[in-house]
Amino acid sequence: MAKYSRNSELKLSTCHQDLQTIFNYVVKHFDCTIVDGNRSEKRQNEAYDNGFSKVRYPNSKHNSLPSMAVDAVPYPINWRDHDRMRVFAGYVLGIAMMLKDYGAIESEIRWGGDWDRDTQVRDNKFQDFPHFEIIN
């Protein structure tokens, strides 16, 4: 069974409890790493300047505390393996739906590879494969 590094645990601990619940379940069955939770003003604006975000501070769900968004990817990380990231996202979304159905979480989440949640994963203008956010 996989587990998070201390660095991933620290980043996840800055996130909303429902995101923590989801990703603590996910890592038991799908090895992954937490890339980002809460972002400071400097880190958010760097993400924007480098094209990894569409918004500047304080307009990202990463900018609240607790963070309403988390960036997570399968481990080991291969940023070019979009198919694996899509499989991972499907797993995460399925776990989130199951946990919500069983009352373990209250939130619904959206993935940055399917912003409109229509299951069409190639119709987005901005792909943010690591991004998962609370939408309610």
N, CA, C and O atoms as a MOPAC input file, in Angstrom:
PM7 MOZYME 1SCF
protein

 N      0.84500 1    -1.17500 1     0.00000 1
 C      0.00000 1     0.00000 1     0.00000 1
 C      0.89500 1     1.24400 1     0.00000 1
 O      1.85000 1     1.34400 1     0.77000 1
 N      0.56100 1     2.18200 1    -0.87900 1
 C      1.31800 1     3.42600 1    -0.97500 1
 C      0.97600 1     4.35600 1     0.18100 1
 O     -0.06200 1     4.21300 1     0.82800 1
 N      1.85500 1     5.29900 1     0.42300 1
 C      1.57000 1     6.34200 1     1.40900 1
 C      2.26600 1     7.61700 1     0.96700 1
 O      3.19800 1     7.58800 1     0.16300 1
 N      1.80100 1     8.73600 1     1.50400 1
 C      2.35100 1    10.02300 1     1.13400 1
 C      3.69800 1    10.28300 1     1.80200 1
 O      3.97300 1     9.79900 1     2.90000 1
 N      4.52600 1    11.06000 1     1.11200 1
 C      5.73400 1    11.58400 1     1.72300 1
 C      5.32400 1    12.64800 1     2.74400 1
 O      4.17800 1    13.09800 1     2.74700 1
 N      6.22600 1    13.03400 1     3.57800 1
 C      5.93700 1    14.08800 1     4.56200 1
 C      5.56500 1    15.38800 1     3.84700 1
 O      4.68300 1    16.11600 1     4.30100 1
 N      6.23000 1    15.67800 1     2.73800 1
 C      5.95100 1    16.88200 1     1.95400 1
 C      4.50800 1    16.86500 1     1.43100 1
 O      3.80000 1    17.86900 1     1.52700 1
 N      4.07800 1    15.73700 1     0.88400 1
 C      2.69800 1    15.61600 1     0.39900 1
 C      1.70800 1    15.74400 1     1.54500 1
 O      0.67800 1    16.40400 1     1.40300 1
 N      2.00800 1    15.11900 1     2.68200 1
 C      1.12400 1    15.22400 1     3.85000 1
 C      0.95100 1    16.67500 1     4.28200 1
 O     -0.16200 1    17.10200 1     4.59200 1
 N      2.04300 1    17.43300 1     4.30400 1
 C      1.97200 1    18.84000 1     4.70300 1
 C      1.11600 1    19.64500 1     3.73400 1
 O      0.30500 1    20.46700 1     4.16200 1
 N      1.28600 1    19.42000 1     2.44400 1
 C      0.49200 1    20.14600 1     1.44800 1
 C     -0.98600 1    19.77300 1     1.55400 1
 O     -1.85600 1    20.64200 1     1.48800 1
 N     -1.26600 1    18.48500 1     1.71600 1
 C     -2.65500 1    18.03900 1     1.82300 1
 C     -3.31200 1    18.59400 1     3.09400 1
 O     -4.51400 1    18.86100 1     3.10300 1
 N     -2.54100 1    18.76400 1     4.14600 1
 C     -3.10000 1    19.26000 1     5.41000 1
 C     -3.59300 1    20.70100 1     5.30400 1
 O     -4.32100 1    21.16200 1     6.18200 1
 N     -3.21300 1    21.42000 1     4.24900 1
 C     -3.69300 1    22.79200 1     4.04400 1
 C     -5.03100 1    22.82600 1     3.31300 1
 O     -5.59600 1    23.89800 1     3.09600 1
 N     -5.53400 1    21.65900 1     2.93600 1
 C     -6.74900 1    21.56400 1     2.11700 1
 C     -7.99600 1    21.32000 1     2.96300 1
 O     -7.91200 1    20.87100 1     4.10600 1
 N     -9.13200 1    21.62000 1     2.38900 1
 C    -10.43900 1    21.35500 1     2.99200 1
 C    -10.50700 1    19.88700 1     3.43000 1
 O     -9.94700 1    19.00900 1     2.77400 1
 N    -11.18800 1    19.64000 1     4.52700 1
 C    -11.25700 1    18.28200 1     5.07900 1
 C    -11.78400 1    17.26600 1     4.06400 1
 O    -11.30800 1    16.13100 1     4.04100 1
 N    -12.73600 1    17.63600 1     3.23700 1
 C    -13.25000 1    16.67900 1     2.24600 1
 C    -12.16200 1    16.27300 1     1.24800 1
 O    -12.09100 1    15.10900 1     0.85600 1
 N    -11.32100 1    17.21400 1     0.83600 1
 C    -10.21300 1    16.86600 1    -0.06500 1
 C     -9.22000 1    15.95300 1     0.65300 1
 O     -8.68600 1    15.02200 1     0.05000 1
 N     -8.97600 1    16.21100 1     1.92300 1
 C     -8.09100 1    15.32800 1     2.68800 1
 C     -8.66600 1    13.91700 1     2.76100 1
 O     -7.94200 1    12.93700 1     2.58500 1
 N     -9.95700 1    13.81600 1     3.01800 1
 C    -10.59600 1    12.50200 1     3.10200 1
 C    -10.48700 1    11.75400 1     1.78100 1
 O    -10.13100 1    10.57600 1     1.75300 1
 N    -10.79100 1    12.43900 1     0.69600 1
 C    -10.71400 1    11.81900 1    -0.63700 1
 C     -9.30200 1    11.31300 1    -0.91700 1
 O     -9.11200 1    10.14300 1    -1.25000 1
 N     -8.32400 1    12.18600 1    -0.78200 1
 C     -6.96800 1    11.81400 1    -1.18900 1
 C     -6.27400 1    10.87200 1    -0.21400 1
 O     -5.36800 1    10.13800 1    -0.60900 1
 N     -6.68300 1    10.87900 1     1.05200 1
 C     -6.15500 1     9.86900 1     1.96900 1
 C     -6.70600 1     8.48500 1     1.63000 1
 O     -6.04400 1     7.47900 1     1.88500 1
 N     -7.88900 1     8.42400 1     1.07000 1
 C     -8.42700 1     7.15000 1     0.57500 1
 C     -7.74400 1     6.76200 1    -0.73700 1
 O     -7.34400 1     5.61100 1    -0.91200 1
 N     -7.61000 1     7.70700 1    -1.64300 1
 C     -7.02100 1     7.43800 1    -2.95900 1
 C     -5.63300 1     6.82800 1    -2.83600 1
 O     -5.33300 1     5.83900 1    -3.50500 1
 N     -4.78000 1     7.40300 1    -1.98900 1
 C     -3.38200 1     6.94700 1    -1.92100 1
 C     -3.26400 1     5.50300 1    -1.43300 1
 O     -2.24600 1     4.85400 1    -1.67700 1
 N     -4.27500 1     4.99900 1    -0.75800 1
 C     -4.23400 1     3.60900 1    -0.30300 1
 C     -4.23100 1     2.62900 1    -1.47600 1
 O     -3.74200 1     1.50600 1    -1.35000 1
 N     -4.78000 1     3.05800 1    -2.62100 1
 C     -4.96000 1     2.14600 1    -3.75400 1
 C     -4.33400 1     2.63300 1    -5.05200 1
 O     -4.22500 1     1.86800 1    -6.01000 1
 N     -3.92000 1     3.89900 1    -5.09700 1
 C     -3.33100 1     4.47200 1    -6.31100 1
 C     -2.22000 1     5.41200 1    -5.86300 1
 O     -2.48900 1     6.49800 1    -5.35100 1
 N     -0.97900 1     4.99600 1    -6.05600 1
 C      0.14600 1     5.80200 1    -5.59100 1
 C      0.13100 1     7.16400 1    -6.27300 1
 O      0.05300 1     7.25700 1    -7.49800 1
 N      0.20500 1     8.21000 1    -5.47200 1
 C      0.14300 1     9.56600 1    -6.00400 1
 C      0.90500 1    10.50800 1    -5.09200 1
 O      1.30900 1    10.14300 1    -3.98800 1
 N      1.09200 1    11.71200 1    -5.57000 1
 C      1.75700 1    12.74500 1    -4.78700 1
 C      0.92800 1    14.02400 1    -4.81800 1
 O      0.23000 1    14.29500 1    -5.79500 1
 N      1.00600 1    14.79300 1    -3.76400 1
 C      0.31300 1    16.07900 1    -3.69400 1
 C      1.30300 1    17.15100 1    -4.12200 1
 O      2.34100 1    17.34500 1    -3.48900 1
 N      0.97500 1    17.83500 1    -5.18900 1
 C      1.85100 1    18.86300 1    -5.75200 1
 C      1.59200 1    20.20600 1    -5.07500 1
 O      2.52500 1    20.97000 1    -4.83200 1
 N      0.33900 1    20.49200 1    -4.77400 1
 C     -0.02200 1    21.77900 1    -4.18900 1
 C     -1.32700 1    21.69000 1    -3.42700 1
 O     -2.23900 1    20.95500 1    -3.80500 1
 N     -1.40000 1    22.44400 1    -2.35800 1
 C     -2.63200 1    22.68300 1    -1.62500 1
 C     -2.83500 1    24.18000 1    -1.61300 1
 O     -3.06500 1    24.78900 1    -2.65700 1
 N     -2.75100 1    24.77900 1    -0.42900 1
 C     -2.85100 1    26.22900 1    -0.31900 1
 C     -1.64800 1    26.88900 1    -0.98200 1
 O     -0.51600 1    26.41900 1    -0.86300 1
 N     -1.91800 1    27.99800 1    -1.68800 1
 C     -0.85200 1    28.76800 1    -2.32900 1
 C     -0.81000 1    30.18600 1    -1.78200 1
 O     -1.83700 1    30.84800 1    -1.63300 1
 N      0.39300 1    30.63000 1    -1.48900 1
 C      0.60600 1    32.01500 1    -1.08200 1
 C      0.40500 1    32.93100 1    -2.29200 1
 O      0.29000 1    32.46600 1    -3.42600 1
 N      0.36600 1    34.22500 1    -2.03100 1
 C      0.24200 1    35.19500 1    -3.12600 1
 C      1.38300 1    35.03300 1    -4.12500 1
 O      1.15700 1    35.02000 1    -5.33500 1
 N      2.59800 1    34.91200 1    -3.62300 1
 C      3.76400 1    34.76300 1    -4.50700 1
 C      3.65000 1    33.50300 1    -5.37200 1
 O      3.84900 1    33.56300 1    -6.58600 1
 N      3.33100 1    32.36700 1    -4.75200 1
 C      3.25100 1    31.11100 1    -5.51100 1
 C      2.09400 1    31.11700 1    -6.50300 1
 O      2.21700 1    30.57400 1    -7.60100 1
 N      0.96000 1    31.73300 1    -6.12100 1
 C     -0.17000 1    31.80200 1    -7.04700 1
 C      0.18400 1    32.64800 1    -8.26300 1
 O     -0.10000 1    32.25600 1    -9.39400 1
 N      0.79200 1    33.78600 1    -8.04400 1
 C      1.14100 1    34.66000 1    -9.16100 1
 C      2.23700 1    34.04900 1   -10.03400 1
 O      2.25900 1    34.28200 1   -11.24200 1
 N      3.13700 1    33.27800 1    -9.44700 1
 C      4.12700 1    32.53800 1   -10.24200 1
 C      3.43400 1    31.48900 1   -11.10800 1
 O      3.78600 1    31.32200 1   -12.27600 1
 N      2.45000 1    30.77900 1   -10.54800 1
 C      1.68800 1    29.79000 1   -11.32500 1
 C      0.99500 1    30.47600 1   -12.50000 1
 O      0.97800 1    29.94400 1   -13.61000 1
 N      0.43300 1    31.63900 1   -12.26000 1
 C     -0.21500 1    32.40900 1   -13.32900 1
 C      0.80800 1    32.84500 1   -14.37200 1
 O      0.59700 1    32.64500 1   -15.56800 1
 N      1.90300 1    33.43300 1   -13.93500 1
 C      2.94100 1    33.93200 1   -14.85200 1
 C      3.53900 1    32.82100 1   -15.70200 1
 O      3.94900 1    33.06000 1   -16.83800 1
 N      3.59300 1    31.60000 1   -15.15800 1
 C      4.16900 1    30.46400 1   -15.88400 1
 C      3.13500 1    29.67100 1   -16.68100 1
 O      3.47000 1    28.64000 1   -17.26400 1
 N      1.88500 1    30.13500 1   -16.71500 1
 C      0.84900 1    29.49000 1   -17.50600 1
 C      0.18900 1    28.28700 1   -16.86300 1
 O     -0.52400 1    27.54200 1   -17.53600 1
 N      0.41300 1    28.08000 1   -15.56500 1
 C     -0.18300 1    26.93600 1   -14.87300 1
 C     -1.50400 1    27.27200 1   -14.20900 1
 O     -2.17000 1    26.38900 1   -13.67000 1
 N     -1.88700 1    28.53400 1   -14.24200 1
 C     -3.16000 1    28.97300 1   -13.68500 1
 C     -3.70600 1    30.07900 1   -14.56800 1
 O     -2.95300 1    30.79100 1   -15.23200 1
 N     -5.00800 1    30.21200 1   -14.57100 1
 C     -5.67000 1    31.26400 1   -15.34500 1
 C     -6.00000 1    32.48000 1   -14.49500 1
 O     -6.50800 1    33.47200 1   -15.01600 1
 N     -5.72400 1    32.42300 1   -13.19900 1
 C     -6.07300 1    33.52900 1   -12.31100 1
 C     -4.90400 1    33.91200 1   -11.41200 1
 O     -4.07100 1    33.08100 1   -11.04900 1
 N     -4.86800 1    35.17800 1   -11.06900 1
 C     -3.88100 1    35.70000 1   -10.13200 1
 C     -4.46100 1    35.63000 1    -8.71200 1
 O     -5.66400 1    35.44600 1    -8.52500 1
 N     -3.59400 1    35.77800 1    -7.73800 1
 C     -3.99500 1    35.84600 1    -6.33900 1
 C     -4.91900 1    37.04700 1    -6.14600 1
 O     -4.61800 1    38.10900 1    -6.69200 1
 N     -5.98800 1    36.95000 1    -5.42700 1
 C     -6.48100 1    35.87300 1    -4.56500 1
 C     -7.63500 1    35.09700 1    -5.18800 1
 O     -8.48700 1    34.58700 1    -4.46100 1
 N     -7.68500 1    34.99600 1    -6.49700 1
 C     -8.85500 1    34.46400 1    -7.20200 1
 C     -8.83400 1    32.96500 1    -7.47600 1
 O     -9.70200 1    32.46900 1    -8.19300 1
 N     -7.88000 1    32.23700 1    -6.93400 1
 C     -7.81800 1    30.79000 1    -7.10400 1
 C     -8.40400 1    30.08900 1    -5.88100 1
 O     -8.32900 1    30.59500 1    -4.76100 1
 N     -8.97700 1    28.93500 1    -6.11400 1
 C     -9.46000 1    28.12700 1    -4.98300 1
 C     -8.29900 1    27.62000 1    -4.12700 1
 O     -8.50900 1    27.13300 1    -3.01600 1
 N     -7.07100 1    27.73400 1    -4.64700 1
 C     -5.88500 1    27.38900 1    -3.86000 1
 C     -5.55100 1    28.46400 1    -2.82600 1
 O     -4.74300 1    28.22200 1    -1.93000 1
 N     -6.15500 1    29.63900 1    -2.93600 1
 C     -5.75300 1    30.77200 1    -2.10900 1
 C     -6.49700 1    30.90500 1    -0.79900 1
 O     -6.15700 1    31.77200 1     0.00600 1
 N     -7.49400 1    30.08400 1    -0.55800 1
 C     -8.18200 1    30.12900 1     0.73300 1
 C     -7.49300 1    29.16500 1     1.69900 1
 O     -6.73100 1    28.29100 1     1.28500 1
 N     -7.76900 1    29.33600 1     2.96400 1
 C     -7.25400 1    28.41600 1     3.96300 1
 C     -8.41800 1    28.00800 1     4.85000 1
 O     -8.91100 1    28.83800 1     5.61400 1
 N     -8.87300 1    26.77700 1     4.78300 1
 C     -8.25600 1    25.70500 1     4.01800 1
 C     -8.45800 1    25.88000 1     2.51000 1
 O     -9.41400 1    26.50800 1     2.05400 1
 N     -7.53700 1    25.31000 1     1.77200 1
 C     -7.60300 1    25.38700 1     0.31500 1
 C     -8.80300 1    24.59200 1    -0.19600 1
 O     -9.06900 1    23.48000 1     0.26100 1
 N     -9.50800 1    25.17100 1    -1.13500 1
 C    -10.64900 1    24.49200 1    -1.74900 1
 C    -10.22100 1    23.73500 1    -3.00400 1
 O    -11.06200 1    23.23000 1    -3.74800 1
 N     -8.90400 1    23.66000 1    -3.23500 1
 C     -8.36500 1    22.93200 1    -4.38300 1
 C     -7.07200 1    22.23500 1    -3.98300 1
 O     -6.35900 1    22.65900 1    -3.07400 1
 N     -6.80300 1    21.16100 1    -4.69000 1
 C     -5.56300 1    20.41200 1    -4.50300 1
 C     -5.05000 1    20.00500 1    -5.87500 1
 O     -5.83100 1    19.70600 1    -6.77800 1
 N     -3.74200 1    19.99600 1    -6.02000 1
 C     -3.11700 1    19.46500 1    -7.22600 1
 C     -2.45400 1    18.15300 1    -6.85200 1
 O     -1.60800 1    18.11000 1    -5.95900 1
 N     -2.83800 1    17.08100 1    -7.53600 1
 C     -2.31900 1    15.74700 1    -7.24500 1
 C     -2.08400 1    15.01400 1    -8.56100 1
 O     -2.83200 1    15.19000 1    -9.52200 1
 N     -1.04000 1    14.19400 1    -8.59300 1
 C     -0.71000 1    13.42000 1    -9.79700 1
 C     -0.26400 1    12.01900 1    -9.39900 1
 O      0.19200 1    11.79100 1    -8.27800 1
 N     -0.40400 1    11.08100 1   -10.34300 1
 C      0.08500 1     9.72500 1   -10.06700 1
 C      1.59900 1     9.73800 1    -9.86300 1
 O      2.32000 1    10.54900 1   -10.44500 1
 N      2.05300 1     8.82000 1    -9.02200 1
 C      3.47900 1     8.67900 1    -8.74700 1
 C      3.96500 1     7.35000 1    -9.30100 1
 O      3.26400 1     6.34800 1    -9.15800 1
 N      5.14400 1     7.29600 1    -9.92900 1
 C      6.06400 1     8.39500 1   -10.16900 1
 C      5.50400 1     9.38700 1   -11.20100 1
 O      4.72700 1     9.02400 1   -12.08300 1
 N      5.92200 1    10.63200 1   -11.06100 1
 C      5.38900 1    11.70800 1   -11.89500 1
 C      5.96400 1    11.63600 1   -13.30000 1
 O      7.17700 1    11.54600 1   -13.49400 1
 N      5.05600 1    11.67800 1   -14.28000 1
 C      5.42900 1    11.83100 1   -15.68800 1
 C      4.46000 1    12.85200 1   -16.26800 1
 O      3.34300 1    12.50000 1   -16.64800 1
 N      4.87600 1    14.10600 1   -16.33800 1
 C      4.00500 1    15.19700 1   -16.76100 1
 C      3.47600 1    15.01200 1   -18.17500 1
 O      2.45700 1    15.60700 1   -18.52500 1
 N      4.12900 1    14.21600 1   -18.98600 1
 C      3.69600 1    14.02600 1   -20.38100 1
 C      2.71100 1    12.88100 1   -20.56200 1
 O      2.12600 1    12.74300 1   -21.63600 1
 N      2.51600 1    12.06700 1   -19.55100 1
 C      1.62300 1    10.91200 1   -19.66200 1
 C      0.18900 1    11.33000 1   -19.30600 1
 O     -0.30500 1    11.06000 1   -18.21100 1
 N     -0.45000 1    11.98700 1   -20.25600 1
 C     -1.80800 1    12.49600 1   -20.03900 1
 C     -2.82300 1    11.36800 1   -19.90100 1
 O     -3.80500 1    11.50900 1   -19.17200 1
 N     -2.60200 1    10.25500 1   -20.58700 1
 C     -3.52200 1     9.12600 1   -20.44500 1
 C     -3.54200 1     8.62100 1   -19.00100 1
 O     -4.60700 1     8.33900 1   -18.45200 1
 N     -2.37100 1     8.51100 1   -18.39800 1
 C     -2.31400 1     8.04600 1   -17.01000 1
 C     -2.98500 1     9.05400 1   -16.08000 1
 O     -3.65200 1     8.66900 1   -15.12000 1
 N     -2.80800 1    10.34600 1   -16.36600 1
 C     -3.46100 1    11.36200 1   -15.53200 1
 C     -4.97400 1    11.29600 1   -15.67500 1
 O     -5.69900 1    11.54300 1   -14.71200 1
 N     -5.45900 1    10.96300 1   -16.87300 1
 C     -6.90900 1    10.81000 1   -17.06000 1
 C     -7.43500 1     9.60100 1   -16.28700 1
 O     -8.50000 1     9.66900 1   -15.67400 1
 N     -6.69100 1     8.49700 1   -16.31800 1
 C     -7.09200 1     7.31600 1   -15.55300 1
 C     -7.12100 1     7.66200 1   -14.06200 1
 O     -8.06900 1     7.31300 1   -13.35900 1
 N     -6.08900 1     8.34300 1   -13.58900 1
 C     -6.02000 1     8.75600 1   -12.19000 1
 C     -7.21700 1     9.63900 1   -11.83600 1
 O     -7.85100 1     9.43800 1   -10.80000 1
 N     -7.52200 1    10.59900 1   -12.67900 1
 C     -8.64600 1    11.50700 1   -12.41400 1
 C     -9.95800 1    10.74000 1   -12.33000 1
 O    -10.78100 1    11.01800 1   -11.45800 1
 N    -10.16200 1     9.78100 1   -13.22200 1
 C    -11.37100 1     8.96400 1   -13.16000 1
 C    -11.46800 1     8.21300 1   -11.84800 1
 O    -12.54600 1     8.09700 1   -11.26500 1
 N    -10.33200 1     7.70300 1   -11.38400 1
 C    -10.30800 1     7.00100 1   -10.10200 1
 C    -10.67600 1     7.95700 1    -8.96000 1
 O    -11.51600 1     7.64200 1    -8.11700 1
 N    -10.03100 1     9.13300 1    -8.94900 1
 C    -10.29700 1    10.12000 1    -7.89800 1
 C    -11.76800 1    10.52900 1    -7.90400 1
 O    -12.40400 1    10.57400 1    -6.85100 1
 N    -12.30700 1    10.82300 1    -9.07700 1
 C    -13.70700 1    11.25000 1    -9.16700 1
 C    -14.65600 1    10.14700 1    -8.70800 1
 O    -15.66300 1    10.42400 1    -8.05700 1
 N    -14.34000 1     8.91400 1    -9.04100 1
 C    -15.16200 1     7.78400 1    -8.59100 1
 C    -15.12400 1     7.62600 1    -7.07700 1
 O    -16.15500 1     7.39200 1    -6.44700 1
 N    -13.94600 1     7.75100 1    -6.50100 1
 C    -13.81400 1     7.66800 1    -5.04300 1
 C    -14.59700 1     8.80500 1    -4.38400 1
 O    -15.29000 1     8.59300 1    -3.38900 1
 N    -14.48200 1    10.00700 1    -4.94000 1
 C    -15.20600 1    11.15000 1    -4.37500 1
 C    -16.71200 1    10.91800 1    -4.41500 1
 O    -17.40800 1    11.23200 1    -3.44900 1
 N    -17.22600 1    10.37500 1    -5.51500 1
 C    -18.66300 1    10.09700 1    -5.60700 1
 C    -19.08100 1     9.04500 1    -4.59200 1
 O    -20.12600 1     9.17000 1    -3.95300 1
 N    -18.26200 1     8.00700 1    -4.44700 1
 C    -18.57300 1     6.95200 1    -3.48200 1
 C    -18.59000 1     7.51000 1    -2.05700 1
 O    -19.51200 1     7.23300 1    -1.28900 1
 N    -17.57100 1     8.29300 1    -1.70900 1
 C    -17.50600 1     8.85600 1    -0.35800 1
 C    -18.67700 1     9.79000 1    -0.08200 1
 O    -19.18900 1     9.82900 1     1.03600 1
 N    -19.10000 1    10.53500 1    -1.08400 1
 C    -20.26000 1    11.42000 1    -0.92200 1
 C    -21.52700 1    10.58500 1    -0.73500 1
 O    -22.34600 1    10.88600 1     0.13400 1
 N    -21.69000 1     9.54000 1    -1.54600 1
 C    -22.86500 1     8.66800 1    -1.42600 1
 C    -22.96900 1     8.03900 1    -0.03000 1
 O    -24.06900 1     7.86400 1     0.49600 1
 N    -21.81800 1     7.70300 1     0.56600 1
 C    -21.80900 1     7.07800 1     1.88300 1
 C    -21.79100 1     8.08800 1     3.02800 1
 O    -21.73800 1     7.70600 1     4.19700 1
 N    -21.83400 1     9.37100 1     2.69200 1
 C    -21.89100 1    10.40600 1     3.71700 1
 C    -20.56400 1    10.71800 1     4.38200 1
 O    -20.53300 1    11.39900 1     5.40700 1
 N    -19.46400 1    10.23200 1     3.81600 1
 C    -18.14700 1    10.49200 1     4.40200 1
 C    -17.64300 1    11.89700 1     4.07300 1
 O    -16.80500 1    12.44200 1     4.79200 1
 N    -18.15300 1    12.48200 1     2.99000 1
 C    -17.84000 1    13.86100 1     2.62500 1
 C    -19.14200 1    14.54100 1     2.19900 1
 O    -20.13300 1    13.87800 1     1.89300 1
 N    -19.12100 1    15.86800 1     2.18600 1
 C    -20.30400 1    16.61900 1     1.76500 1
 C    -20.14100 1    17.24100 1     0.37900 1
 O    -21.13000 1    17.59900 1    -0.26100 1
 N    -18.92300 1    17.36800 1    -0.07600 1
 C    -18.62500 1    18.14500 1    -1.27700 1
 C    -18.62800 1    17.32000 1    -2.55700 1
 O    -18.40300 1    16.11000 1    -2.55100 1
 N    -18.89000 1    18.01900 1    -3.64600 1
 C    -18.64600 1    17.47800 1    -4.98500 1
 C    -17.36200 1    18.12100 1    -5.48100 1
 O    -17.03400 1    19.24700 1    -5.10700 1
 N    -16.63200 1    17.39100 1    -6.33300 1
 C    -15.40400 1    17.95900 1    -6.85900 1
 C    -15.42400 1    17.98900 1    -8.38200 1
 O    -16.15800 1    17.25000 1    -9.03900 1
 N    -14.59400 1    18.86900 1    -8.90800 1
 C    -14.41600 1    19.01200 1   -10.35400 1
 C    -12.92900 1    18.84800 1   -10.63100 1
 O    -12.07900 1    19.24100 1    -9.83200 1
 N    -12.63700 1    18.25100 1   -11.79600 1
 C    -11.26100 1    18.02100 1   -12.22000 1
 C    -10.90100 1    19.01200 1   -13.31800 1
 O    -11.73400 1    19.34300 1   -14.16200 1
 N     -9.66400 1    19.48000 1   -13.30300 1
 C     -9.17700 1    20.45300 1   -14.27600 1
 C     -8.97700 1    19.92200 1   -15.68400 1
 O     -8.53200 1    20.66100 1   -16.56200 1
 N     -9.29200 1    18.67500 1   -15.91500 1
 C     -9.26300 1    18.11300 1   -17.26600 1
 C    -10.65700 1    17.97900 1   -17.85700 1
 O    -10.81700 1    17.52400 1   -18.99000 1
 N    -11.67000 1    18.37900 1   -17.08500 1
 C    -13.07000 1    18.33100 1   -17.53600 1
 C    -13.86100 1    19.39500 1   -16.78400 1
 O    -14.74000 1    19.08000 1   -15.98200 1
 N    -13.54000 1    20.64900 1   -17.05100 1
 C    -14.10700 1    21.77400 1   -16.31300 1
 C    -15.63200 1    21.78600 1   -16.32000 1
 O    -16.25400 1    22.10600 1   -15.30800 1
 N    -16.24100 1    21.43600 1   -17.46100 1
 C    -17.70400 1    21.49700 1   -17.55100 1
 C    -18.37100 1    20.19600 1   -17.10900 1
 O    -19.59700 1    20.09100 1   -17.13900 1
 N    -17.58400 1    19.21400 1   -16.70200 1
 C    -18.05700 1    17.94100 1   -16.15200 1
 C    -18.96800 1    17.18000 1   -17.11300 1
 O    -19.90700 1    16.50500 1   -16.69100 1
 N    -18.67500 1    17.29800 1   -18.41900 1
 C    -19.49600 1    16.59800 1   -19.41500 1
 C    -18.87400 1    15.27300 1   -19.86100 1
 O    -19.38400 1    14.64000 1   -20.78600 1
 N    -17.81000 1    14.85300 1   -19.23900 1
 C    -17.02600 1    13.64300 1   -19.52200 1
 C    -16.29100 1    13.68900 1   -20.85900 1
 O    -15.70400 1    12.69000 1   -21.27500 1
 N    -16.31600 1    14.81900 1   -21.52600 1
 C    -15.52800 1    15.00700 1   -22.74900 1
 C    -14.21800 1    15.66600 1   -22.32500 1
 O    -14.19400 1    16.85000 1   -21.98900 1
 N    -13.13700 1    14.90000 1   -22.34000 1
 C    -11.89000 1    15.38400 1   -21.74300 1
 C    -10.94600 1    16.05900 1   -22.73800 1
 O     -9.83900 1    16.45000 1   -22.36900 1
 N    -11.36600 1    16.19700 1   -23.96900 1
 C    -10.49600 1    16.84900 1   -24.95500 1
 C    -11.09400 1    18.15000 1   -25.48600 1
 O    -10.61700 1    18.68800 1   -26.48600 1
 N    -12.13500 1    18.65900 1   -24.82500 1
 C    -12.80400 1    19.86600 1   -25.32000 1
 C    -12.50300 1    21.11000 1   -24.47900 1
 O    -13.15300 1    22.14100 1   -24.65000 1
 N    -11.53500 1    21.02400 1   -23.58600 1
 C    -11.20700 1    22.15600 1   -22.72600 1
 C    -10.19300 1    23.07600 1   -23.39600 1
 O     -9.28800 1    22.61500 1   -24.09200 1
 N    -10.35100 1    24.36200 1   -23.18300 1
 C     -9.36700 1    25.32300 1   -23.69000 1
 C     -8.13400 1    25.34800 1   -22.79900 1
 O     -7.03500 1    25.64000 1   -23.27000 1
 N     -8.30300 1    25.04700 1   -21.52700 1
 C     -7.20100 1    25.03700 1   -20.56400 1
 C     -7.21800 1    23.71400 1   -19.82100 1
 O     -8.15100 1    23.43100 1   -19.06900 1
 N     -6.19300 1    22.90600 1   -20.02800 1
 C     -6.07100 1    21.61500 1   -19.34500 1
 C     -5.23200 1    21.80200 1   -18.08800 1
 O     -4.11400 1    22.31400 1   -18.15100 1
 N     -5.76500 1    21.39200 1   -16.96300 1
 C     -5.04100 1    21.43900 1   -15.69700 1
 C     -5.19800 1    20.07100 1   -15.04000 1
 O     -5.93000 1    19.91200 1   -14.06300 1
 N     -4.49400 1    19.08800 1   -15.59900 1
 C     -4.66600 1    17.69800 1   -15.19200 1
 C     -4.46200 1    17.43400 1   -13.69400 1
 O     -5.16200 1    16.57900 1   -13.15100 1
 N     -3.54800 1    18.11600 1   -12.99900 1
 C     -3.38100 1    17.82300 1   -11.56900 1
 C     -4.47600 1    18.41100 1   -10.67800 1
 O     -4.56400 1    18.03800 1    -9.50800 1
 N     -5.30100 1    19.30400 1   -11.18300 1
 C     -6.19800 1    20.12800 1   -10.37000 1
 C     -7.53500 1    19.44300 1   -10.07100 1
 O     -8.21600 1    18.95100 1   -10.97100 1
 N     -7.89200 1    19.42500 1    -8.77400 1
 C     -9.19400 1    18.96700 1    -8.30300 1
 C     -9.69800 1    20.03200 1    -7.33500 1
 O     -8.95600 1    20.49000 1    -6.46600 1
 N    -10.97600 1    20.42600 1    -7.48900 1
 C    -11.50400 1    21.48800 1    -6.63700 1
 C    -12.92100 1    21.18900 1    -6.16900 1
 O    -13.69000 1    20.50000 1    -6.84000 1
 N    -13.23900 1    21.72500 1    -5.00300 1
 C    -14.58000 1    21.62200 1    -4.46100 1
 C    -15.46600 1    22.61800 1    -5.20800 1
 O    -15.08200 1    23.77000 1    -5.41000 1
 N    -16.66200 1    22.16300 1    -5.61900 1
 C    -17.53300 1    23.04200 1    -6.39000 1
 C    -18.81500 1    23.42200 1    -5.66000 1
 O    -19.59900 1    24.20900 1    -6.19000 1
 N    -19.05200 1    22.90100 1    -4.48300 1
 C    -20.25200 1    23.31300 1    -3.74600 1
 C    -19.92100 1    23.63200 1    -2.32300 1
 O    -20.80700 1    23.99700 1    -1.55000 1

